[in-house]
Amino acid sequence: MSDTKMTKIYSSEESGLLEFDPYQYELHDSKNPELFREMFPYDEVPKIAYNYRKVPMHVPDDMFITDTTFRDGQQSRTPYTKEQMVKIYKLLNKLGGPNGMIRQTEFFVYSKKDRDALVSCLELGYEFPECTTWIRANKDDMKLVRDIGVKETGVLMSCSDYHIYNKMGLTRREALDKYLGIVKDILDLGLRPRCHFEDITRADFYGFVIPFANELQKISKESGVPIKIRACDTLGYGVPYAGVALPRSVSGIMYGLQHYSGFTSDMLEWHGHNDFYKGVVNATTAWLYGAGAVNCSLLGIGERTGNVPLEAMVFEYASLKGDMNMMNPEVITEIADYIVHETGYDLPPMTPYVGRNFNVTRAGIHADGMLKDEEIYNIFNTTKILNRPPMVAVSNVSGLAGIACWINNYYRLSGEKSVDKRHPAIEKMKAWIDNEYENGRITLISDEEMVALMHLYGKDILDSARYN
């Protein structure tokens, strides 16, 4: 147990009520690291433990997205060129809209290429996303951001004993003193610190995280400069379920940083990874329980299994709030096309919203439904929202309906110009396709082959639609 002391009844600015919390958590500088071995046995799957403590939902008035495409998003792929970074930054501005829904993006500053890209983006003069940097907690890194022109920098501040004891070889007190010294140095440079609490989902929450946050709060009040906390779920251990015990509880982490350390939503950010397929739902949970920002990367590209996909949180926001707040979701398709075609990124075809197959149906029975009403098998109006019309992949199971659906979607035929599955040209195309598979074919019929079949058997369709 952490050492504690009594506090008084106080008036909460959040609730407007008198509140009483008997604990003020102080640093527990244990001799040995707390590795939560029962929860993280390493030779077994990590355990999800419950203490049945449920905290109140607290949805911020201002929910927004921050971006790490140029930082975490470059750690697991071929680095972007300067020109590519500037282009993607422009697209982020376009996607985020005039209300700054994509509020910030962060850059590495260790290479000349990254520094040049950052300067070029700053010179564009966009209000959003604000350009920030990322550094390690040492004085040499601080020199890199001192005069580059940003107003805020993120700083890596590992908070689990895995990192403090086993990686850095420090005690908790030594780590805390080091981090607080760096924060003060950053303030002396005239910059806003953003403290990245690395590996928070394996950290001693009451013995280190909260005491650390409380010290940051004191410095913030003394300096008059807002200090942010980014809660980093570095290995994707966070769990969104109600009643889960700390340190894995996403809602518990958000509640604790607000309730025990006084951090408001605009000063709290969630940064998650997808190691256990919980990246998006954890980020949404962080929003629901008080984080103003969720930190994401485009297409989810990032360390190991990746970060929270930025495009996913665009739709999570719209689902929660009921509108896009002037974001431009069709730019998501433009971004995905650019990254794939200009950088050679191998985007998995089933990736939601951006993969080439995300709104493609193969089964003939599904195609028949889409031919009658695309809403039956399409998640929403992808043509209007993402500029991605639903498509049908043609194979041995597509049937007449699948071929007709492909023709109508590919050539954008609707109303009187749309083709019915009983059209004689479709029967001829199906006979050709069936023959292919009878002779041993196992691959899909390509769009190019379908176009050739249309010119062979469906000229009257093309002529009537003026597509000759």
C-alpha positions as CSV (number, residue, x, y, z in Angstrom):
1,M,0.0,0.0,0.0
2,S,1.1,3.5,-0.7
3,D,1.6,6.0,2.1
4,T,-1.3,8.3,2.5
5,K,-2.5,11.2,4.5
6,M,-5.8,12.7,5.4
7,T,-7.4,15.5,3.4
8,K,-10.3,17.8,4.0
9,I,-13.7,18.1,2.4
10,Y,-13.4,20.3,-0.7
11,S,-15.6,21.8,-3.3
12,S,-15.3,20.1,-6.7
13,E,-15.2,22.3,-9.8
14,E,-16.2,19.3,-11.8
15,S,-19.4,18.3,-10.0
16,G,-20.2,21.5,-8.2
17,L,-20.6,19.5,-5.0
18,L,-18.7,19.0,-1.8
19,E,-16.5,15.9,-2.1
20,F,-14.5,14.0,0.5
21,D,-11.6,11.8,-0.4
22,P,-9.6,10.5,2.5
23,Y,-6.5,9.8,0.5
24,Q,-3.7,11.8,-1.0
25,Y,-1.3,9.4,-2.6
26,E,2.4,9.8,-2.1
27,L,5.3,8.2,-3.9
28,H,6.0,4.6,-2.8
29,D,9.7,4.2,-3.4
30,S,9.9,0.4,-3.1
31,K,13.2,-1.4,-3.0
32,N,12.0,-4.0,-5.5
33,P,10.0,-3.4,-8.7
34,E,6.3,-4.1,-8.7
35,L,5.8,-6.2,-11.9
36,F,2.2,-7.4,-11.2
37,R,3.4,-11.0,-11.9
38,E,0.0,-12.6,-11.2
39,M,-1.6,-10.3,-13.8
40,F,1.4,-10.4,-16.3
41,P,2.9,-13.9,-15.9
42,Y,4.7,-13.6,-19.3
43,D,4.8,-17.4,-19.9
44,E,1.0,-17.2,-20.0
45,V,-1.7,-15.0,-21.5
46,P,-2.0,-11.8,-19.4
47,K,-4.9,-12.0,-16.9
48,I,-7.8,-9.6,-16.6
49,A,-8.6,-9.1,-12.9
50,Y,-11.7,-7.4,-11.5
51,N,-12.2,-5.4,-8.3
52,Y,-15.7,-4.4,-9.3
53,R,-15.0,-0.7,-8.8
54,K,-17.0,1.3,-11.3
55,V,-16.3,4.9,-12.0
56,P,-18.6,7.5,-13.4
57,M,-18.6,8.3,-17.1
58,H,-17.4,11.8,-17.9
59,V,-17.7,12.7,-21.5
60,P,-15.7,15.9,-22.3
61,D,-17.4,18.8,-24.0
62,D,-14.5,19.0,-26.4
63,M,-13.4,15.7,-27.8
64,F,-10.7,15.7,-30.4
65,I,-8.0,13.7,-32.2
66,T,-4.2,14.1,-32.1
67,D,-1.9,12.5,-34.6
68,T,1.4,10.5,-34.4
69,T,1.8,9.5,-38.0
70,F,5.2,11.2,-38.3
71,R,6.4,9.8,-35.0
72,D,5.0,6.4,-33.9
73,G,3.7,5.9,-37.4
74,Q,7.3,6.0,-38.8
75,Q,8.7,3.5,-36.3
76,S,7.4,0.4,-38.2
77,R,7.7,1.3,-41.8
78,T,10.0,2.9,-44.4
79,P,10.3,6.5,-43.3
80,Y,8.4,9.1,-45.3
81,T,10.3,11.6,-47.4
82,K,10.1,15.3,-46.5
83,E,7.7,15.8,-49.5
84,Q,5.4,13.0,-48.4
85,M,5.2,14.3,-44.9
86,V,4.3,17.8,-46.0
87,K,1.6,16.3,-48.4
88,I,0.2,14.1,-45.6
89,Y,0.2,17.1,-43.2
90,K,-1.9,19.1,-45.7
91,L,-4.3,16.2,-46.0
92,L,-4.6,16.0,-42.2
93,N,-5.5,19.7,-42.2
94,K,-8.1,19.1,-44.9
95,L,-9.6,16.0,-43.0
96,G,-9.7,17.7,-39.6
97,G,-11.8,20.7,-41.0
98,P,-12.0,24.3,-39.7
99,N,-12.9,23.3,-36.1
100,G,-9.5,21.5,-35.6
101,M,-10.8,18.1,-34.9
102,I,-7.3,16.8,-35.7
103,R,-5.8,19.1,-33.1
104,Q,-2.1,18.3,-33.2
105,T,0.5,16.2,-34.8
106,E,4.0,15.3,-33.6
107,F,7.4,15.0,-35.3
108,F,10.7,13.3,-34.7
109,V,13.6,15.8,-34.7
110,Y,16.6,13.4,-34.8
111,S,17.2,13.6,-38.5
112,K,17.7,16.6,-40.8
113,K,14.9,15.2,-43.0
114,D,12.4,15.2,-40.1
115,R,13.5,18.7,-39.0
116,D,13.2,20.0,-42.5
117,A,9.7,18.5,-42.9
118,L,8.6,20.0,-39.6
119,V,9.9,23.5,-40.6
120,S,8.1,23.2,-44.0
121,C,4.8,22.3,-42.2
122,L,5.2,25.2,-39.8
123,E,5.7,27.5,-42.7
124,L,2.3,26.6,-44.1
125,G,0.8,28.6,-41.2
126,Y,-2.0,26.2,-40.4
127,E,-3.7,26.5,-37.1
128,F,-4.6,22.8,-37.1
129,P,-3.1,20.4,-36.7
130,E,-0.6,22.2,-34.4
131,C,3.0,20.9,-35.0
132,T,4.6,19.5,-31.9
133,T,7.7,17.4,-31.3
134,W,8.6,14.2,-29.3
135,I,11.8,13.8,-27.3
136,R,13.4,11.6,-24.7
137,A,13.8,12.8,-21.2
138,N,17.3,14.2,-21.5
139,K,19.0,17.5,-22.0
140,D,20.5,16.7,-25.3
141,D,17.1,16.1,-26.9
142,M,15.9,19.4,-25.5
143,K,18.5,21.2,-27.5
144,L,16.9,19.9,-30.7
145,V,13.6,21.5,-30.0
146,R,14.7,24.7,-28.3
147,D,14.7,26.9,-31.4
148,I,12.8,25.0,-34.0
149,G,9.6,27.0,-33.6
150,V,7.1,24.7,-31.9
151,K,5.2,25.7,-28.7
152,E,4.8,22.2,-27.2
153,T,6.9,19.1,-27.0
154,G,6.1,15.6,-25.8
155,V,8.6,13.9,-23.5
156,L,9.0,10.2,-22.9
157,M,8.5,9.5,-19.2
158,S,8.2,5.8,-18.5
159,C,6.2,5.0,-15.4
160,S,6.1,1.2,-15.0
161,D,8.7,-0.5,-12.9
162,Y,9.5,-2.6,-16.0
163,H,11.0,0.5,-17.4
164,I,12.1,2.4,-14.3
165,Y,14.0,-0.5,-12.6
166,N,14.7,-3.0,-15.4
167,K,15.4,-0.7,-18.3
168,M,16.7,2.6,-16.8
169,G,18.2,1.1,-13.6
170,L,16.6,3.8,-11.4
171,T,14.5,3.8,-8.3
172,R,11.1,5.5,-8.5
173,R,12.4,8.5,-6.6
174,E,15.3,8.9,-9.0
175,A,13.0,8.6,-12.0
176,L,10.5,11.1,-10.5
177,D,13.2,13.6,-9.8
178,K,14.7,13.2,-13.3
179,Y,11.3,13.7,-14.9
180,L,10.4,16.8,-12.8
181,G,13.7,18.3,-13.6
182,I,13.2,17.9,-17.3
183,V,9.7,19.4,-17.1
184,K,11.1,22.5,-15.4
185,D,13.8,22.8,-18.0
186,I,11.2,22.6,-20.8
187,L,9.3,25.3,-19.1
188,D,12.4,27.4,-18.9
189,L,12.7,27.1,-22.7
190,G,9.2,28.7,-23.0
191,L,7.6,25.4,-24.2
192,R,4.6,23.5,-23.0
193,P,5.4,20.0,-21.7
194,R,3.3,17.0,-22.7
195,C,4.3,14.1,-20.4
196,H,4.1,10.7,-22.0
197,F,3.4,8.2,-19.2
198,E,4.8,5.2,-21.0
199,D,3.5,1.8,-20.1
200,I,0.9,3.2,-17.7
201,T,-1.2,-0.1,-17.9
202,R,1.6,-1.9,-16.1
203,A,2.5,0.8,-13.6
204,D,1.8,1.2,-9.9
205,F,-1.0,3.6,-10.3
206,Y,-1.3,4.8,-6.7
207,G,2.3,4.3,-5.8
208,F,3.9,6.2,-8.7
209,V,1.5,7.4,-11.4
210,I,-0.8,9.6,-9.2
211,P,2.1,11.0,-7.0
212,F,3.9,11.9,-10.2
213,A,0.8,13.5,-11.7
214,N,0.3,15.4,-8.4
215,E,3.8,16.9,-8.7
216,L,3.2,17.9,-12.3
217,Q,0.0,19.6,-11.2
218,K,1.9,21.6,-8.6
219,I,4.5,22.7,-11.2
220,S,1.7,23.7,-13.6
221,K,0.0,25.9,-11.0
222,E,3.2,27.5,-10.0
223,S,4.3,28.3,-13.5
224,G,0.9,29.1,-14.9
225,V,1.6,26.8,-17.9
226,P,-0.7,23.9,-18.6
227,I,1.0,20.6,-18.5
228,K,-0.6,17.6,-20.4
229,I,-0.5,13.9,-19.6
230,R,-0.6,11.4,-22.4
231,A,-1.5,8.0,-20.9
232,C,0.3,5.5,-23.0
233,D,-0.9,1.9,-23.3
234,T,2.4,0.9,-24.7
235,L,1.7,-2.8,-25.1
236,G,-2.0,-2.7,-25.5
237,Y,-2.8,-4.1,-22.1
238,G,-5.6,-1.6,-21.5
239,V,-9.1,-3.1,-20.9
240,P,-12.4,-1.2,-21.5
241,Y,-14.7,-3.4,-19.4
242,A,-16.3,-1.9,-16.3
243,G,-15.1,-3.1,-12.9
244,V,-11.6,-4.2,-14.1
245,A,-8.8,-3.6,-11.6
246,L,-5.9,-1.2,-12.2
247,P,-3.5,-0.8,-13.8
248,R,-5.3,-2.3,-16.8
249,S,-8.6,-0.4,-16.4
250,V,-8.9,2.4,-19.0
251,S,-11.8,4.0,-17.2
252,G,-10.0,3.7,-13.9
253,I,-6.9,5.5,-15.3
254,M,-8.9,8.4,-16.7
255,Y,-10.9,8.7,-13.5
256,G,-7.9,8.6,-11.3
257,L,-5.9,11.3,-13.1
258,Q,-8.9,13.6,-12.9
259,H,-10.2,12.8,-9.4
260,Y,-6.9,12.3,-7.5
261,S,-4.6,14.7,-9.5
262,G,-7.0,17.3,-10.8
263,F,-6.2,17.0,-14.5
264,T,-9.0,18.3,-16.6
265,S,-10.1,16.7,-19.9
266,D,-8.3,19.1,-22.1
267,M,-5.0,18.1,-20.4
268,L,-5.6,14.4,-20.8
269,E,-4.8,12.2,-23.8
270,W,-4.9,8.5,-24.5
271,H,-2.3,6.7,-26.7
272,G,-3.1,3.1,-27.3
273,H,-1.7,0.1,-29.2
274,N,-3.6,-2.8,-30.7
275,D,-1.7,-5.8,-29.4
276,F,-4.9,-7.4,-28.1
277,Y,-7.3,-6.0,-30.7
278,K,-8.6,-3.4,-28.2
279,G,-7.0,-0.3,-29.7
280,V,-10.2,1.4,-30.9
281,V,-12.5,0.4,-28.1
282,N,-9.9,1.5,-25.5
283,A,-9.5,4.9,-27.2
284,T,-13.3,5.3,-27.2
285,T,-13.5,4.3,-23.6
286,A,-10.8,6.9,-22.7
287,W,-13.0,9.6,-24.4
288,L,-16.1,8.5,-22.6
289,Y,-14.3,8.6,-19.2
290,G,-12.6,12.0,-19.5
291,A,-9.8,12.1,-22.0
292,G,-10.2,15.1,-24.3
293,A,-7.8,13.7,-26.9
294,V,-7.1,10.3,-28.4
295,N,-3.8,9.9,-30.1
296,C,-3.8,8.1,-33.4
297,S,-1.9,7.3,-36.6
298,L,-3.2,7.2,-40.2
299,L,-4.2,3.7,-41.2
300,G,-3.2,2.5,-37.7
301,I,0.5,2.2,-38.8
302,G,2.7,2.0,-35.8
303,E,4.9,0.0,-33.5
304,R,4.2,-3.8,-33.6
305,T,0.5,-4.3,-34.2
306,G,0.0,-0.5,-34.7
307,N,-1.6,2.4,-33.1
308,V,-5.3,3.4,-33.0
309,P,-6.3,4.2,-36.6
310,L,-7.1,7.9,-37.0
311,E,-9.8,7.2,-39.5
312,A,-11.5,4.8,-37.1
313,M,-11.8,7.6,-34.5
314,V,-13.3,9.9,-37.0
315,F,-16.2,7.5,-37.2
316,E,-16.2,6.8,-33.5
317,Y,-16.6,10.6,-32.9
318,A,-19.4,10.9,-35.4
319,S,-21.2,7.8,-33.9
320,L,-20.9,9.3,-30.4
321,K,-21.7,13.0,-31.2
322,G,-24.1,12.5,-34.1
323,D,-22.1,14.6,-36.7
324,M,-18.6,15.1,-38.1
325,N,-18.1,18.5,-36.5
326,M,-17.1,19.7,-40.0
327,M,-14.5,17.0,-40.6
328,N,-14.2,15.8,-44.3
329,P,-14.3,12.0,-44.2
330,E,-13.9,11.7,-48.0
331,V,-10.3,12.8,-47.5
332,I,-9.7,9.5,-45.7
333,T,-9.9,7.8,-49.1
334,E,-7.6,10.4,-50.6
335,I,-5.1,9.8,-47.8
336,A,-5.2,6.0,-48.1
337,D,-4.7,6.2,-51.9
338,Y,-1.8,8.6,-51.5
339,I,0.0,6.5,-48.9
340,V,-0.5,3.3,-50.9
341,H,0.5,4.7,-54.3
342,E,3.2,7.2,-53.3
343,T,4.9,5.3,-50.5
344,G,4.3,1.7,-51.6
345,Y,2.6,0.8,-48.3
346,D,1.0,-2.7,-48.4
347,L,-2.4,-1.9,-47.0
348,P,-4.3,-5.1,-45.9
349,P,-7.3,-5.3,-48.2
350,M,-9.8,-6.0,-45.4
351,T,-8.9,-2.9,-43.4
352,P,-12.1,-1.0,-42.4
353,Y,-12.9,2.2,-44.3
354,V,-9.7,2.2,-46.4
355,G,-8.9,-1.4,-47.6
356,R,-9.7,-2.2,-51.2
357,N,-12.2,-4.9,-50.0
358,F,-13.8,-3.2,-47.1
359,N,-17.1,-2.6,-48.9
360,V,-16.7,-5.3,-51.5
361,T,-19.0,-8.4,-51.5
362,R,-18.3,-11.7,-53.1
363,A,-21.2,-14.0,-52.3
364,G,-23.9,-14.1,-55.0
365,I,-26.7,-14.0,-52.4
366,H,-25.2,-10.8,-51.0
367,A,-24.8,-9.3,-54.5
368,D,-28.4,-10.1,-55.2
369,G,-29.4,-8.2,-52.1
370,M,-27.2,-5.2,-53.0
371,L,-28.6,-5.3,-56.5
372,K,-32.1,-4.7,-55.0
373,D,-30.9,-2.3,-52.3
374,E,-27.2,-1.6,-51.5
375,E,-28.2,-0.6,-47.9
376,I,-28.8,-4.3,-47.2
377,Y,-25.1,-5.2,-47.3
378,N,-23.3,-1.9,-47.1
379,I,-22.4,-0.4,-43.6
380,F,-23.5,3.1,-44.7
381,N,-23.5,5.3,-47.8
382,T,-19.8,4.8,-48.6
383,T,-20.2,6.6,-51.8
384,K,-21.4,9.8,-50.2
385,I,-19.3,9.7,-47.0
386,L,-16.0,8.2,-48.2
387,N,-16.3,8.6,-52.0
388,R,-16.0,4.8,-52.1
389,P,-18.9,3.1,-54.0
390,P,-19.7,-0.4,-52.9
391,M,-18.3,-3.0,-55.2
392,V,-18.7,-6.7,-55.9
393,A,-15.8,-9.1,-56.6
394,V,-16.7,-11.6,-59.3
395,S,-15.9,-15.3,-58.8
396,N,-17.5,-18.7,-59.2
397,V,-20.0,-17.9,-56.4
398,S,-21.1,-14.5,-57.7
399,G,-24.0,-15.7,-59.9
400,L,-25.9,-13.6,-62.3
401,A,-26.7,-11.1,-59.6
402,G,-23.1,-10.6,-58.7
403,I,-22.2,-9.8,-62.3
404,A,-25.0,-7.4,-62.7
405,C,-24.1,-5.7,-59.4
406,W,-20.5,-5.3,-60.6
407,I,-21.6,-3.7,-63.9
408,N,-23.9,-1.2,-62.1
409,N,-21.3,-0.3,-59.5
410,Y,-18.3,-0.1,-61.8
411,Y,-20.0,1.9,-64.5
412,R,-22.1,3.9,-61.9
413,L,-25.4,2.9,-63.6
414,S,-28.5,3.7,-61.7
415,G,-32.2,4.1,-62.3
416,E,-33.3,3.3,-65.8
417,K,-29.7,2.8,-66.9
418,S,-29.1,0.0,-64.3
419,V,-28.7,-3.5,-65.6
420,D,-31.0,-6.4,-64.4
421,K,-29.4,-9.8,-63.8
422,R,-31.7,-11.3,-66.5
423,H,-29.9,-9.3,-69.3
424,P,-28.6,-11.7,-72.0
425,A,-25.1,-10.3,-71.9
426,I,-24.8,-11.3,-68.2
427,E,-25.7,-14.9,-69.0
428,K,-22.9,-15.0,-71.6
429,M,-20.4,-13.4,-69.2
430,K,-21.4,-16.0,-66.5
431,A,-20.9,-18.8,-68.9
432,W,-17.4,-17.6,-69.6
433,I,-16.7,-17.2,-65.9
434,D,-18.1,-20.7,-65.1
435,N,-15.8,-22.2,-67.7
436,E,-12.8,-20.5,-66.2
437,Y,-13.4,-22.2,-62.8
438,E,-14.4,-25.5,-64.3
439,N,-10.9,-25.6,-65.9
440,G,-9.2,-25.1,-62.5
441,R,-9.1,-21.4,-61.9
442,I,-8.9,-20.4,-58.2
443,T,-8.3,-16.6,-58.4
444,L,-11.0,-13.8,-58.6
445,I,-12.0,-12.4,-62.0
446,S,-10.2,-9.1,-62.3
447,D,-11.8,-5.8,-63.1
448,E,-9.7,-5.7,-66.3
449,E,-11.2,-9.1,-67.4
450,M,-14.7,-7.9,-66.6
451,V,-14.2,-4.7,-68.7
452,A,-13.0,-6.9,-71.6
453,L,-16.1,-9.1,-71.2
454,M,-18.3,-6.0,-71.3
455,H,-16.7,-5.0,-74.6
456,L,-17.2,-8.5,-75.9
457,Y,-20.8,-9.2,-74.7
458,G,-22.2,-6.0,-73.3
459,K,-21.6,-3.3,-76.0
460,D,-25.3,-2.4,-76.0
461,I,-25.1,-1.7,-72.2
462,L,-22.0,0.5,-72.7
463,D,-23.7,2.3,-75.7
464,S,-26.9,3.0,-73.8
465,A,-24.9,4.3,-70.9
466,R,-22.6,6.4,-73.1
467,Y,-19.5,4.5,-71.8
468,N,-18.2,3.4,-75.2
